[in-house]
Amino acid sequence: MPRGYAGKFLEIDLTNEKIKETRFSDEILKQYIGGRALACKILWDRLGAKWEMIGPLGPENLLLALTGPMTGFYPGPRICISGKSPQSNGIVGSTVGGEFAIELKCAGYDGVIVTGRAQHPVYIFIMDEKVEIRDARHLWGKDGKQSIRLINKEIIAELESERPRKRMWREPGIIYIGPAGENMSRIAAVEQKWTHGAGYGGYGAVMGSKNLKAIVAKGTGPLPDPKDYEKVKELLKKVVEYRLMQDSMRRWGTGSGGYAVGAEMSSEPVRNWQEEWHDKKEFGVDAFERRVWLKRYWGDYGCPTTCLKVAAVLRGPLKGAITDNPDYELQAYLGTNLGIFKPEENVYIASISDDLGFCGIQLGNVMGFAAELYERGILTKEDLGFELKWGDARTFGRLAQMIARREGIGDILAEGTYRAALKIGEMKGLDVTKYAVQVKGIAVGAHGIRSGLDYPSPIAYACNVQGGDHTSVAEFPPPDFMGFMDSAVICAFNSIRPREIIWEFFNAVTGWNMSMEDWNKTIGPRMLAIQRAALLIGGPDLGWDPRVDDDNPPRFYETLPSGPKAGQAGDRKEVQKKKREWFSYLG
C-alpha cells in the first residue's frame, strides 16, 4: 500500500443495512490517485455498462465521499463528493472543505461508498472500527445550523458517557444536507460545517434520494504515515510561509471580487447576466468589513490562508442573519445577479441558502433566471404568487424557501435552470432556454468570457466535462491542474508557486515518483475521458448533443451593454477553432 492512504474504504448498502470494507489495488490508486479521478473509476466500473438507464435520484446511483493521499498532510483538507450527477447526468467531482476528511482518515478509511436507499431517514456514524446506520427522523426537516447543533450534542454526549476523558471531546466531522437536499432539489449541496458546500453536481439531492441526512466521522487514530516524514515537514513549512505572505487572500478571501470583478473586469453577473459591469462601490469588500464582519481569519484544520470570515446582520429588518462572509461567487450570484448591492442583504440571502442546503451558485442562477422571465412578462404574478423584482432581498428569500420545499413555482425551479427552462417553455409555448445561463445542466460560475479580462477562456465552460464549473475549466493545453487538486484531495486556495513543489509534496507523501507531466499526459486525460463518456451517454431524462451543447450559453454571444467593454461579445468562430484544438489534443 502506497503511503498517505489509510488502505481501505467503507461500503454501506442502505437498502439491506449491510456494511463492509473495500480495498483498491496499489495499481488502481496509482492510476487514479483518489478523489475525483478515483470516483470516475468506481462509477464507470460499477455503473458504466448501464449508465443511460441509471436515474441519478434512484437507489442504483452511488454516493461517493472520497479523500486523496494528500488530504490531511497538505494544508486545507477537503472531501470529494461524487456520483451520477442529477444536474448533468454525467460525473462531477465536487469538493468541500472542513474536518470531515481528517476524521474519516483518522478512523482508518480513505472514503465512503453509499448504495441503495434507507426505508426512513438515517445518518451514518463512523468511529474507528465502529460503523453504524442510525435513525435520523429527528433530524429530517432541520436546517443546516440546527442539524449540526443536534448531531454534535448527540455524539459528544455519547462519547463523554462511553469514553470519558479529562479534556472535552472535539466535535465530529459531519457532511449533511438541508431541506433542499431532503426534497431532492437538483441544486442542493452536500454541506460541511454550517457554511461550506460541495455544490456542483447536485449531490445533496442524491443524499436526499437515499434518505441519508448525514455522514458523521470521529477518528481517534493518527493519519497514515507518509513516505518521507522529514521532507513533508520541510515542504509544509514552505507552503505555510508562502500562503502567509498572500495578504489579500488572507485578509479578504475571494470576497474582494464583489466590486472588482464587475467594475474592473466587466465579468460579473448582473441581473441574470444581462450586464457584467457595475460601479457600485457600496458593494466593495471594505463595506463588508465595516458593516457585517464579526470575525476575521476563520479557517479549517491546519489552514494558513484562513480566507473565511464570519458575517452577520446586526441591525435593521434583516437582523440575525449569519453565515460566513459571502465569497466572490456568492456575492455575485446572491448579490449582483439578483440586483442586490447591499452587504446586509447579500449576507441575508447567503444565510438562507446555507441553512436550506443549496449550492449558492445554482440557487442564484435559477432565481436570476426566474426574475428575468418575470421582468419580461413571461412569468407572471399569478405564476409566482407574488411580484419578483430585482433587488428585493426578502422576496428572493421567500422564493428560495419555496424552491427548497418544492412549493408552487419552486417545484419547477428546484429542477435547476436548464430543466426549469424546458418546463416553463412548454408551459408558455416559448423557447426560454436563451435566458438560461448554464452549460450541460449546470449553472456557470460567476466569471464571464465576453470582456476577455477574466480567466475563463472562450471554451472554459463549453468543453468542460463538469459543465459550468468555474473551478475546473477546460484549459489549453489540457488537462486542468484543478483536476489534480480534486483528486489529491486538497484546497486550491493553498496552492503554491512553483507548482512543482506540490508534486514534491505528493511524492514525499506517497513514495511515488510522479510528475506534472504524468498527470497532464496520462492520468488527467484518463479521468477526463471517463467523464466525457459518461456525459455524452447521459440519460435517462437528458442527453447532450456535442454539436449543440459543447458551447457557451447564448447570452455570452450577446454584446455587453455597459462598461468599458460595451459592445464586446463572445466570438463563435474562435470558440469553434479552440474546441477543435482541445479535442484534437485529447485524441
C-alpha positions as CSV (number, residue, x, y, z in Angstrom):
1,M,0.0,0.0,0.0
2,P,1.4,3.4,-1.0
3,R,1.9,5.9,1.8
4,G,-0.7,8.6,2.5
5,Y,-3.6,6.1,2.2
6,A,-5.5,4.5,5.1
7,G,-5.8,1.5,2.8
8,K,-9.5,0.7,3.0
9,F,-12.9,2.2,2.0
10,L,-16.3,1.7,3.7
11,E,-19.1,0.4,1.5
12,I,-22.6,0.9,3.0
13,D,-25.7,-0.6,1.5
14,L,-28.6,1.4,2.9
15,T,-31.3,-0.9,1.4
16,N,-30.1,-4.0,3.1
17,E,-28.3,-2.3,6.0
18,K,-25.0,-4.0,5.2
19,I,-21.6,-2.6,5.9
20,K,-18.3,-3.9,4.6
21,E,-14.8,-2.8,3.8
22,T,-13.4,-2.5,0.3
23,R,-9.9,-2.1,-0.9
24,F,-8.3,-1.0,-4.2
25,S,-5.0,-2.2,-5.5
26,D,-1.9,-0.2,-5.5
27,E,-2.0,-0.1,-9.3
28,I,-5.5,1.4,-9.3
29,L,-4.6,4.0,-6.8
30,K,-1.5,5.0,-8.8
31,Q,-3.6,5.2,-12.0
32,Y,-6.4,7.3,-10.4
33,I,-4.9,8.8,-7.2
34,G,-8.1,9.4,-5.3
35,G,-11.0,11.9,-5.1
36,R,-12.4,12.9,-8.4
37,A,-10.3,10.6,-10.6
38,L,-10.9,7.5,-8.4
39,A,-14.6,8.4,-8.4
40,C,-14.6,8.1,-12.2
41,K,-13.0,4.7,-12.0
42,I,-15.5,3.4,-9.4
43,L,-18.6,4.8,-11.1
44,W,-17.5,3.6,-14.6
45,D,-16.7,0.1,-13.3
46,R,-20.0,-0.3,-11.5
47,L,-22.5,1.7,-13.5
48,G,-20.9,2.3,-16.9
49,A,-22.5,-0.6,-18.7
50,K,-26.0,0.7,-17.9
51,W,-25.2,4.4,-17.4
52,E,-28.0,5.7,-19.6
53,M,-30.6,3.8,-17.6
54,I,-29.4,4.9,-14.1
55,G,-31.5,7.5,-12.6
56,P,-29.4,9.9,-10.5
57,L,-32.1,10.0,-7.9
58,G,-32.7,6.3,-7.9
59,P,-31.3,3.7,-5.4
60,E,-28.9,2.3,-8.0
61,N,-26.8,5.5,-8.1
62,L,-23.8,5.7,-5.8
63,L,-22.9,8.5,-3.4
64,L,-19.1,8.7,-3.0
65,A,-17.2,10.7,-0.3
66,L,-13.5,10.3,-1.1
67,T,-10.3,11.6,0.3
68,G,-6.9,11.6,-1.5
69,P,-3.4,10.8,-0.5
70,M,-2.5,14.4,0.4
71,T,-5.7,15.0,2.4
72,G,-4.6,15.8,6.0
73,F,-1.0,16.4,5.1
74,Y,-1.2,19.4,2.7
75,P,-3.0,22.5,4.2
76,G,-6.7,22.7,3.6
77,P,-8.4,19.3,4.0
78,R,-11.3,18.6,1.6
79,I,-13.6,15.7,0.8
80,C,-14.7,14.9,-2.8
81,I,-18.3,14.1,-3.3
82,S,-19.4,12.4,-6.5
83,G,-21.9,10.0,-8.2
84,K,-24.1,10.3,-11.3
85,S,-25.0,14.0,-11.3
86,P,-28.7,14.9,-11.0
87,Q,-27.8,18.1,-13.0
88,S,-25.7,16.9,-15.9
89,N,-26.3,13.1,-15.9
90,G,-22.5,12.9,-16.0
91,I,-19.8,12.7,-13.4
92,V,-18.8,15.7,-11.3
93,G,-16.1,15.7,-8.6
94,S,-17.3,18.3,-6.2
95,T,-15.1,19.1,-3.2
96,V,-15.8,20.9,0.1
97,G,-13.5,22.0,2.9
98,G,-13.7,21.1,6.6
99,E,-12.6,18.5,9.1
100,F,-14.7,15.5,8.0
101,A,-12.0,14.1,5.7
102,I,-9.4,14.3,8.6
103,E,-11.7,12.5,11.0
104,L,-12.5,9.8,8.4
105,K,-8.8,9.1,7.6
106,C,-8.0,9.0,11.3
107,A,-10.8,6.5,11.7
108,G,-8.9,4.4,9.2
109,Y,-10.8,5.0,5.9
110,D,-10.0,6.7,2.6
111,G,-13.6,7.1,1.6
112,V,-17.2,6.0,1.8
113,I,-19.3,4.4,-0.9
114,V,-23.0,4.5,-0.3
115,T,-25.5,2.4,-2.2
116,G,-29.3,1.8,-2.1
117,R,-32.0,3.7,-0.2
118,A,-32.9,3.6,3.5
119,Q,-36.5,2.9,4.5
120,H,-36.6,6.1,6.6
121,P,-34.2,9.0,7.3
122,V,-30.9,7.8,8.6
123,Y,-27.4,9.0,9.3
124,I,-24.1,7.0,9.2
125,F,-21.9,7.2,12.2
126,I,-18.2,6.2,11.8
127,M,-15.8,6.0,14.8
128,D,-12.7,3.9,14.1
129,E,-13.9,0.3,13.7
130,K,-17.5,1.2,14.9
131,V,-19.7,1.9,11.9
132,E,-23.5,2.2,12.3
133,I,-26.6,3.2,10.4
134,R,-28.7,5.3,12.8
135,D,-32.2,6.7,12.8
136,A,-32.3,10.4,11.7
137,R,-36.0,11.0,11.7
138,H,-35.5,13.6,14.5
139,L,-33.1,15.4,12.2
140,W,-35.2,15.4,9.0
141,G,-36.5,18.8,8.1
142,K,-33.9,20.6,10.2
143,D,-31.8,23.4,8.6
144,G,-28.0,23.4,8.5
145,K,-27.3,25.0,11.8
146,Q,-30.0,23.0,13.6
147,S,-28.7,19.8,12.1
148,I,-25.1,20.4,13.2
149,R,-26.1,21.5,16.7
150,L,-28.2,18.4,17.2
151,I,-25.7,15.9,15.8
152,N,-22.8,17.5,17.8
153,K,-24.8,17.4,21.0
154,E,-25.8,13.8,20.4
155,I,-22.4,12.5,19.5
156,I,-20.4,14.4,22.1
157,A,-22.8,13.3,24.9
158,E,-22.4,9.7,23.8
159,L,-18.6,10.0,23.7
160,E,-18.4,11.6,27.1
161,S,-20.6,8.8,28.5
162,E,-18.9,5.8,26.8
163,R,-15.3,7.1,26.7
164,P,-14.9,9.8,29.4
165,R,-11.6,11.7,29.5
166,K,-10.2,14.7,31.2
167,R,-10.5,17.1,28.3
168,M,-13.5,17.8,26.2
169,W,-14.2,15.8,23.0
170,R,-13.8,17.8,19.9
171,E,-17.0,17.8,17.7
172,P,-17.0,15.1,14.9
173,G,-16.7,15.8,11.2
174,I,-20.1,16.0,9.5
175,I,-21.3,16.1,5.9
176,Y,-25.0,16.6,5.7
177,I,-28.0,18.0,3.7
178,G,-30.6,20.6,4.5
179,P,-34.3,20.8,3.4
180,A,-33.3,21.3,-0.3
181,G,-31.5,18.0,-0.4
182,E,-34.2,16.2,1.5
183,N,-36.7,17.3,-1.1
184,M,-34.3,16.3,-3.9
185,S,-33.8,19.7,-5.4
186,R,-31.3,19.2,-8.1
187,I,-29.4,22.3,-7.0
188,A,-28.9,21.0,-3.4
189,A,-25.4,20.9,-2.0
190,V,-23.7,18.4,0.4
191,E,-22.7,20.7,3.2
192,Q,-20.0,20.8,5.9
193,K,-19.8,22.9,9.0
194,W,-22.6,25.5,8.5
195,T,-21.4,27.4,5.6
196,H,-19.4,25.1,3.3
197,G,-20.9,23.3,0.3
198,A,-20.0,20.8,-2.4
199,G,-22.4,22.5,-4.7
200,Y,-21.7,21.5,-8.3
201,G,-23.4,18.3,-9.4
202,G,-26.4,18.4,-7.1
203,Y,-25.3,15.6,-4.8
204,G,-27.4,16.9,-1.9
205,A,-30.3,15.6,-3.9
206,V,-28.6,12.2,-4.2
207,M,-28.3,12.0,-0.4
208,G,-32.0,13.0,-0.1
209,S,-33.0,10.3,-2.5
210,K,-31.2,7.8,-0.3
211,N,-32.9,9.1,2.9
212,L,-29.4,9.9,4.1
213,K,-29.3,13.0,6.3
214,A,-25.6,13.0,7.2
215,I,-22.4,11.0,7.5
216,V,-20.6,11.6,10.8
217,A,-17.0,10.6,11.4
218,K,-14.8,10.6,14.5
219,G,-11.3,9.2,14.3
220,T,-9.0,8.6,17.3
221,G,-6.1,7.2,15.4
222,P,-3.2,9.1,13.6
223,L,-3.1,9.9,9.9
224,P,-1.4,7.2,7.9
225,D,2.4,7.5,7.7
226,P,3.9,9.5,4.8
227,K,6.8,8.0,2.9
228,D,9.3,10.8,3.8
229,Y,8.2,12.5,7.1
230,E,11.1,14.9,7.2
231,K,10.5,16.0,3.6
232,V,6.8,16.5,4.2
233,K,7.7,18.8,7.2
234,E,10.2,20.8,5.1
235,L,7.7,21.3,2.3
236,L,4.8,22.0,4.6
237,K,6.9,24.9,6.1
238,K,7.4,26.3,2.6
239,V,3.7,26.1,1.8
240,V,2.7,27.8,5.0
241,E,5.3,30.6,4.7
242,Y,4.2,31.2,1.1
243,R,0.5,31.3,2.0
244,L,1.1,33.6,4.9
245,M,2.5,36.2,2.5
246,Q,-0.6,36.2,0.4
247,D,-2.1,39.1,2.3
248,S,-5.0,39.9,0.1
249,M,-6.4,36.3,0.2
250,R,-5.8,36.1,3.9
251,R,-7.4,39.4,4.6
252,W,-10.4,39.2,2.3
253,G,-10.6,35.7,0.7
254,T,-12.3,35.9,-2.7
255,G,-14.7,38.4,-1.2
256,S,-12.6,41.2,-2.6
257,G,-14.1,40.4,-6.0
258,G,-17.7,41.6,-5.5
259,Y,-16.7,45.1,-6.7
260,A,-13.5,44.4,-8.6
261,V,-14.7,41.7,-11.0
262,G,-17.6,43.8,-12.1
263,A,-16.0,47.3,-12.1
264,E,-12.5,46.3,-13.3
265,M,-13.0,43.2,-15.4
266,S,-16.6,43.5,-16.7
267,S,-17.1,39.9,-15.9
268,E,-19.6,39.7,-13.0
269,P,-23.2,38.5,-13.5
270,V,-25.7,41.4,-13.1
271,R,-29.4,40.7,-13.3
272,N,-29.1,37.3,-14.8
273,W,-26.0,38.2,-16.9
274,Q,-27.9,40.9,-18.8
275,E,-24.9,43.0,-17.8
276,E,-21.4,42.1,-16.4
277,W,-20.3,45.6,-15.3
278,H,-21.2,47.7,-12.3
279,D,-19.6,50.5,-10.4
280,K,-21.3,50.1,-7.1
281,K,-18.6,51.0,-4.5
282,E,-21.0,50.3,-1.7
283,F,-20.6,46.6,-2.6
284,G,-16.9,46.7,-2.2
285,V,-15.1,44.4,0.4
286,D,-14.4,47.4,2.6
287,A,-18.2,47.8,3.1
288,F,-18.5,44.2,4.2
289,E,-15.6,44.8,6.6
290,R,-17.3,47.8,8.2
291,R,-20.9,46.6,8.2
292,V,-21.2,42.8,8.6
293,W,-17.9,41.2,9.6
294,L,-17.9,39.6,13.1
295,K,-14.7,37.5,12.9
296,R,-11.7,37.5,10.6
297,Y,-9.3,34.7,9.8
298,W,-11.7,31.8,10.3
299,G,-10.3,28.7,8.7
300,D,-10.4,24.9,8.6
301,Y,-8.0,22.5,10.2
302,G,-4.3,23.4,9.6
303,C,-5.2,26.2,7.1
304,P,-2.7,29.1,6.9
305,T,-4.8,31.1,4.5
306,T,-8.0,31.3,6.6
307,C,-9.9,33.1,3.8
308,L,-13.2,32.7,5.7
309,K,-14.8,35.4,7.8
310,V,-18.0,35.2,9.9
311,A,-20.6,37.8,8.9
312,A,-23.9,38.8,10.4
313,V,-26.6,41.4,10.0
314,L,-26.6,43.2,13.4
315,R,-29.3,45.7,12.9
316,G,-32.3,46.6,10.8
317,P,-35.1,44.4,9.4
318,L,-32.8,41.5,8.4
319,K,-31.1,41.4,11.8
320,G,-30.0,37.9,12.9
321,A,-28.9,36.5,9.5
322,I,-25.4,34.9,10.0
323,T,-23.1,33.0,7.7
324,D,-19.5,33.1,6.6
325,N,-18.8,36.3,4.7
326,P,-20.1,35.5,1.2
327,D,-17.1,34.7,-1.1
328,Y,-17.0,36.2,-4.5
329,E,-19.2,33.6,-6.1
330,L,-22.0,34.2,-3.6
331,Q,-21.5,38.0,-3.6
332,A,-22.1,37.7,-7.3
333,Y,-24.8,35.1,-7.6
334,L,-26.8,36.0,-4.4
335,G,-26.0,39.7,-4.8
336,T,-25.4,41.4,-8.2
337,N,-27.1,38.7,-10.2
338,L,-30.3,39.4,-8.3
339,G,-29.8,43.2,-8.5
340,I,-28.7,43.3,-4.8
341,F,-25.8,45.6,-3.9
342,K,-26.1,45.9,-0.1
343,P,-23.8,43.8,2.0
344,E,-26.5,43.1,4.6
345,E,-29.0,41.9,2.0
346,N,-26.3,39.7,0.4
347,V,-25.5,38.1,3.8
348,Y,-29.2,37.6,4.4
349,I,-29.7,35.7,1.1
350,A,-26.5,33.7,1.6
351,S,-27.5,32.7,5.2
352,I,-30.9,31.4,3.8
353,S,-29.0,29.5,1.0
354,D,-26.7,27.9,3.6
355,D,-29.4,27.0,6.0
356,L,-31.6,25.4,3.3
357,G,-28.6,23.5,1.9
358,F,-28.3,24.9,-1.6
359,C,-25.4,25.4,-3.9
360,G,-25.4,29.2,-3.8
361,I,-24.3,29.5,-7.4
362,Q,-27.1,27.3,-8.7
363,L,-29.7,28.9,-6.5
364,G,-28.6,32.5,-7.6
365,N,-28.6,31.4,-11.2
366,V,-32.1,29.9,-11.2
367,M,-33.6,32.8,-9.2
368,G,-32.0,35.3,-11.6
369,F,-33.4,33.3,-14.5
370,A,-36.9,33.5,-12.9
371,A,-36.5,37.2,-12.2
372,E,-35.7,38.0,-15.8
373,L,-38.6,35.9,-17.0
374,Y,-40.8,38.0,-14.7
375,E,-39.2,41.2,-15.9
376,R,-40.1,40.1,-19.5
377,G,-43.7,39.2,-18.6
378,I,-43.1,35.5,-19.3
379,L,-43.7,34.5,-15.7
380,T,-46.5,36.5,-14.0
381,K,-47.6,37.3,-10.5
382,E,-50.1,34.5,-10.9
383,D,-47.4,32.0,-11.7
384,L,-45.2,33.1,-8.8
385,G,-47.8,34.1,-6.2
386,F,-46.0,37.5,-5.8
387,E,-44.1,40.1,-7.6
388,L,-40.4,39.3,-8.2
389,K,-38.3,42.4,-8.7
390,W,-34.6,43.0,-8.9
391,G,-33.0,43.9,-5.6
392,D,-35.9,42.7,-3.4
393,A,-33.9,40.5,-0.9
394,R,-36.9,39.4,1.2
395,T,-38.8,38.2,-1.9
396,F,-35.8,36.3,-3.2
397,G,-35.5,34.8,0.3
398,R,-39.1,33.7,0.1
399,L,-38.5,32.2,-3.4
400,A,-35.5,30.2,-2.0
401,Q,-37.8,28.7,0.7
402,M,-40.3,27.7,-2.0
403,I,-37.6,26.1,-4.1
404,A,-36.2,24.1,-1.1
405,R,-39.7,22.8,-0.3
406,R,-40.8,22.4,-3.9
407,E,-43.8,24.6,-3.3
408,G,-45.6,26.2,-6.3
409,I,-43.2,27.6,-8.9
410,G,-40.4,26.4,-6.6
411,D,-41.1,22.8,-7.7
412,I,-40.1,23.7,-11.2
413,L,-37.2,25.9,-10.3
414,A,-35.9,23.1,-7.9
415,E,-35.0,21.2,-11.1
416,G,-32.2,23.7,-11.9
417,T,-32.1,26.4,-14.5
418,Y,-31.9,24.2,-17.7
419,R,-34.7,21.8,-16.8
420,A,-36.8,24.7,-15.5
421,A,-36.3,26.4,-18.8
422,L,-37.6,23.4,-20.6
423,K,-40.7,23.1,-18.4
424,I,-41.5,26.8,-18.4
425,G,-41.0,26.9,-22.2
426,E,-43.5,24.1,-22.5
427,M,-46.0,25.9,-20.2
428,K,-45.7,29.2,-22.0
429,G,-45.2,27.9,-25.6
430,L,-41.9,29.9,-25.8
431,D,-38.2,29.0,-26.1
432,V,-36.8,30.5,-22.9
433,T,-33.5,28.5,-22.9
434,K,-31.8,31.6,-24.3
435,Y,-32.2,33.1,-20.8
436,A,-30.7,30.1,-19.1
437,V,-27.0,30.8,-18.4
438,Q,-25.8,27.2,-18.0
439,V,-23.8,24.5,-19.7
440,K,-25.0,20.9,-19.8
441,G,-27.4,21.5,-16.9
442,I,-25.0,23.2,-14.6
443,A,-25.0,27.0,-14.0
444,V,-21.8,28.7,-15.0
445,G,-19.5,30.2,-12.3
446,A,-19.6,33.9,-11.8
447,H,-16.9,34.7,-14.3
448,G,-17.9,35.7,-17.8
449,I,-15.9,35.4,-21.0
450,R,-17.2,38.4,-23.0
451,S,-14.7,41.0,-21.8
452,G,-11.7,38.8,-22.2
453,L,-10.3,40.3,-18.9
454,D,-11.2,37.4,-16.6
455,Y,-9.5,34.0,-16.5
456,P,-12.1,31.8,-18.3
457,S,-11.0,31.1,-21.9
458,P,-13.7,31.0,-24.7
459,I,-14.0,27.2,-24.3
460,A,-13.6,27.2,-20.5
461,Y,-17.2,26.2,-20.0
462,A,-18.1,24.9,-23.5
463,C,-15.7,22.0,-23.3
464,N,-15.8,21.4,-19.6
465,V,-16.7,17.8,-18.6
466,Q,-18.2,19.3,-15.4
467,G,-20.5,21.7,-17.3
468,G,-20.5,25.3,-15.9
469,D,-18.0,24.5,-13.1
470,H,-15.7,27.6,-12.8
471,T,-13.1,25.8,-10.6
472,S,-12.1,23.2,-13.1
473,V,-12.5,24.8,-16.5
474,A,-11.3,23.4,-19.9
475,E,-7.9,24.8,-20.4
476,F,-5.4,24.6,-23.2
477,P,-3.4,22.6,-23.2
478,P,-5.5,20.2,-21.2
479,P,-6.0,18.8,-18.6
480,D,-6.5,21.3,-15.9
481,F,-4.5,21.5,-12.8
482,M,-7.6,21.7,-10.7
483,G,-8.4,18.1,-11.7
484,F,-5.3,17.0,-9.8
485,M,-6.2,19.1,-6.7
486,D,-9.7,17.5,-6.8
487,S,-8.1,14.0,-6.9
488,A,-5.3,14.7,-4.3
489,V,-7.9,16.0,-2.5
490,I,-6.7,19.4,-1.3
491,C,-7.7,23.1,-1.3
492,A,-6.6,25.1,-4.4
493,F,-6.6,28.3,-2.4
494,N,-3.5,26.9,-0.6
495,S,-1.6,26.2,-3.8
496,I,2.0,27.4,-4.1
497,R,4.3,28.6,-6.9
498,P,6.2,27.0,-8.5
499,R,3.7,24.2,-8.8
500,E,6.5,21.6,-8.9
501,I,6.6,22.0,-5.1
502,I,3.1,20.4,-4.9
503,W,4.4,17.4,-6.8
504,E,7.4,17.2,-4.5
505,F,4.9,17.1,-1.6
506,F,2.8,14.5,-3.3
507,N,5.8,12.2,-3.9
508,A,7.1,12.8,-0.3
509,V,3.7,11.5,1.0
510,T,3.1,8.6,-1.4
511,G,6.7,7.5,-2.2
512,W,5.9,7.6,-5.9
513,N,8.0,9.4,-8.5
514,M,5.2,11.2,-10.3
515,S,5.4,14.4,-12.2
516,M,3.1,17.1,-13.5
517,E,3.8,15.6,-17.0
518,D,2.4,12.2,-15.8
519,W,-0.8,13.9,-14.8
520,N,-1.1,16.0,-17.9
521,K,-0.3,13.2,-20.4
522,T,-1.8,10.2,-18.8
523,I,-3.8,10.3,-15.5
524,G,-5.7,13.6,-16.2
525,P,-6.8,12.6,-19.7
526,R,-7.9,9.2,-18.4
527,M,-10.1,10.9,-15.9
528,L,-11.5,13.4,-18.5
529,A,-12.2,10.6,-20.9
530,I,-14.4,8.8,-18.4
531,Q,-16.2,12.0,-17.5
532,R,-16.7,12.8,-21.2
533,A,-18.1,9.4,-22.0
534,A,-20.5,9.5,-19.1
535,L,-21.6,12.9,-20.0
536,L,-22.3,12.0,-23.6
537,I,-24.2,8.8,-22.7
538,G,-26.3,10.8,-20.2
539,G,-29.8,9.6,-19.6
540,P,-32.3,8.8,-18.6
541,D,-34.1,12.2,-18.8
542,L,-31.5,14.3,-20.7
543,G,-28.6,13.7,-23.1
544,W,-26.2,16.2,-24.7
545,D,-25.5,16.6,-28.4
546,P,-21.9,17.7,-28.8
547,R,-22.7,19.6,-32.0
548,V,-25.1,21.8,-30.0
549,D,-24.2,21.5,-26.3
550,D,-20.4,21.9,-26.4
551,D,-20.9,25.6,-26.4
552,N,-21.3,28.7,-24.3
553,P,-24.7,30.0,-23.1
554,P,-26.4,32.1,-25.8
555,R,-26.1,35.1,-23.5
556,F,-22.3,35.0,-23.9
557,Y,-22.7,35.8,-27.6
558,E,-24.8,38.9,-26.9
559,T,-22.9,42.2,-26.7
560,L,-22.1,43.7,-23.3
561,P,-24.4,46.7,-22.9
562,S,-22.4,48.8,-20.5
563,G,-19.0,49.5,-19.0
564,P,-15.6,49.9,-20.7
565,K,-16.1,46.7,-22.7
566,A,-19.6,47.6,-24.0
567,G,-20.3,46.2,-27.4
568,Q,-18.0,43.2,-26.9
569,A,-19.2,39.6,-27.1
570,G,-18.0,36.0,-27.4
571,D,-16.7,35.0,-30.8
572,R,-18.3,31.8,-32.1
573,K,-15.6,31.3,-34.7
574,E,-12.9,31.5,-32.0
575,V,-14.8,29.0,-29.9
576,Q,-15.1,26.5,-32.7
577,K,-11.4,26.8,-33.5
578,K,-10.3,26.3,-29.9
579,K,-12.8,23.4,-29.5
580,R,-11.2,21.5,-32.4
581,E,-7.7,22.1,-30.9
582,W,-8.8,21.0,-27.4
583,F,-10.4,17.7,-28.6
584,S,-7.6,17.0,-31.0
585,Y,-5.1,17.3,-28.2
586,L,-7.1,14.8,-26.1
587,G,-7.5,12.4,-29.0
